[in-house]
Amino acid sequence: RAAVIGAVGTIAKAYVSLLNTTTVHNADALHRLVSSRPPGTPLLTVSNHMSTIDDPFMWGFKGFPITDSKLARWVLTAEDICFRNVFMSYMFRLGKCVPITRGAGIYQDHMNEALEVLSTGGWLHSFPEGKVAQDHQPIRRLKWGTASLIVRAPVTPIVLPIVHTGFEKVMPEKSFFGRRPPLPLCGKEIKIIVGEPVDFDLPGLKQVAAMIPQDTSFERKGWPTITPEGLDEAAQRWLYQKMSDKIQSAMESLRKTLLNLKQH
């Protein structure tokens, strides 16, 4: 694992710190939470998804310990892209990637792996928009998986939003005969902004959710009830949407701040 993370981290650092021009705003907040948060406290970073190289490249900026396998993040990755065969599965597992099956829902078995990372006080990264988009539009509606992890984690994680731009130019989806280039491009400008932790009143939100009346207007997916609050599927849907909206709002605020910084 140390060899794989060290090698991949070195490549990411070369592209981000040397071959492209990168500016990071509020990097100290990320540094601090990655290296010195309270023992046993999990960290959940969330970001927009501009390209297939966002992770690991977004951690390749100067001064960040991307090659340290003990500090490195775990990341939720698409099973159909990163785990297509035995070799890829082995390598991505060494790279601290957790497979997620698209369309399998928030209670799929792989989510238990993500919960295990959080339960041990680890750092997990998520792309809650669920897919790559290079159109520079406002942050899209978030999938509920990230919110469900926050609620179900034994210890509530610190949730840190990050927004970036420029990786869509380093690895454009359609530039090389209508496809991605064989290698990341150079000479581009990358900007990353790290926000402040999103503040949730989780006990209060759970209390409100528990009082949500039964709703039979949606197709039930058979979600288990969350104890001890007794949150049924209707309550969970309300709770996950409320939390996702707050994360989306924090990310959109960062996106607008980053746009203003680019214009100066």
N, C-alpha and C positions, 0 to 999 in steps of 0.2 A: 504493500500500500504506500509506504513512504516513497518508494522509487517512482511509482506512477504519479502520485500527487506532485512530487518534486519536479518530474519531467514536464508534466502538463502545465504546472505553475510557471516554470521557466519560460516555456513557449508563450504563455499568456502575457507574462511580464515583458517579454521582448516585443511583442506586437503592440501592447498598450503603452508601455513606457518609453520605447525606443523608436519603433517604426511608425507610430501614429502620435498625434499630439493630444494629451489627455489632461483635463482639468477636473479636480474633484473638490466639491464644496462640502464642508462639514465632515470631512473624513475622520476627524478626531472622535466623533460620536460612535462611528462604526468600530474604529480601533479599540476604543475603551470597552465597548460591550463584547467584542470578540475576545479580548485578552484578559479583561479583569472584572467581569460582572460577578455578582455574588455567587458563591459555590452552590451548585444544584439548581440555579436559575436558568431555564432554557431561553434561547434567543431564536426568534422567528423573523427573518428578514423577508420582505415582499418587494417585488419590483415589476415594472412594465417589461414587456417581452418584445424586443425589436429585431432579434435575429437568433439564429441557431447557435451562435457563439457567445451570447450574453453571459452565460456561465460556461467556462470559467473566466472569460476575459474581463468581466466587470470587477474581478478581484485582483487584476494584474497591475494596478497602479502603484506608483513608487511608494515604498515604505510599508506596504501591506504584506503581512506574512503568508502569502498565497502558497508558498512551498512547504509550509509547516503542516504535516499531516495530522498532528494532534489538534491544531487550531482550525483546520480547514472545515468548511461547512459540509453538511449533508444537503442534497438538493433533490427535489422532486422532478423526475424526468419522464418523458413519454415512453412508455414501453415499446410502442410500435416503431419508434425511431432509434432508441439507444439500446434496446435489448432484443435485437432481431435474430441473433444467433448465439451460440454458446460462447464464442470468443468475445464478442461485444459485451455480452452480459457479464462475463468475468472481469473485463477491463473496467466497465462502468461501475461495477460493484467495488472494485479496488479504489475507484475514484470517488467513493462515498456518494453514490447515486441511488436513489430509491425509485423503483419503477412505479408508474401510475398507469393503469389501464383506462384509456379514454372511454367514457360512457358507462363505466362500471359502477359509478356512484361513490358517495362519500363514505360508505361503509364497506368498501372492498377490502380484502385482506391486506393489500399493500399499505393502506392507511395505518394499519397497526404497526408497521415498521416505522412509519413517520412518528407515530405516537411514542414508540420506544426511544427514538432519538430525543424527543422532548422530555420524556420521563427521566432520562439520565442526565438532564441539564445540558444537552448538546445544542449545537447551532444548526438550524434547518432553514433552507431557502426555498421560497415558493414563487411561482409566476401565476398569481391568482386569476389573470385574464384567461389563462388556459391555452393560448396559442400565440404564435408570432403575428405581429401586425406592423407594417412599415409605412403606414400612411399618415403618421403624425396627427392622428385624431385624439380627442379627449380619451382619458382612461376608460376602457369599456367596462360594462357590467361584470363584476367579479363572480367567479365560480364559488360555491359555498364550501368547498373542501378546506380552504385555509381557515375560515371561521370555525368550522367544526373541529379542527385540530386544536384551536385555542380553547374552545369550550371543554373538549374531552381530555385535554392534557392534565395529568395529576397535579402538576404545578403550572400555574398560568404563565405562559412565556412573555418575555418582553417582545413587543411587535414593532419592528423598525422598518419604515417605508423608505425605498430608494427609487429614484427615477433617473434614467440615463437616455442619452441620445448620441448618435454617431455610429453605433455598432451596425445599424442598418446600411451604412455606407461601407463599412469594413467587410460585411458579408451580406450583400444585397441578394434578395431572393431571385431576381430576374435581371441579371446583367451579362451573363456569359452564355450567349446563344439561348436566352430565355431561361437560363437556370442559374443556380448559385455558382460563383467562381470556384475553381478547384482548391484555391488557397485564399485565406483572408487577404484583403487588399491593404495597401500601406498609404501613408500620407494623408490620412483623414483626421478630422477633428472629433474627439470624443469628450463629452461632458457628462459628469455624474454628480448628482446631488443627494446627499443623505439627510433625511429628515430627523425629527425627534420621535421618540416612542409614542405610539398611539395609546391614548389613555381610555381604557374601558372600565366602566363600573359593572364588572361581570356579575357580582352577586345581585345588584339591583336589576340588571337586565334579565337575569334568570327568574327573579321574582315576578317581574312583569310578564315574562313569557309563560310562566306557570298559570297565569290567570287568563291566557288567551282562550276564548271559547272554542269548542270543537268545530272544525271546519270540514265539511264533506264535499267541498266544491273542487278539490284537487285529487288526482289519482295517487293513492297511497303507495309508497315503495316498501313498506314493511320495516321501517327504521325501528331499532330497539328504543325503549324508553330510557332516558338519561336519569339516573338516580344520583343523589337522594332527592332532587327537586321534583322528580316525576314528570320530566318534560317529554310529552308525547310528540308525534311527528308534526302536528300543527304548531306546537310551541317552538320546536326546533327550527322549523321553516321561518317563523317570525324572527327568532333570535339570530339565525345565520344571516338573514337578509339585512337586519339592523346593523350587525357587526361588519358585514361586507360593505354596506353603504358608507360606514365611517372610514374604513380602510381606503375605499375608492376615493372618497373626498380628500383624504390626506395625500394620496398619490397624485390626484389631479391638481391640488394646490402646489405640490412640488413641481409638477410638469409646467405649470404656468410661471412659477418662479424661475425655472431653468430657461424658459423661452425669453423672459425678460433679461436674464443674465447674458444670453446669447446676443441680444440686440445692443449691448453696451460694450 
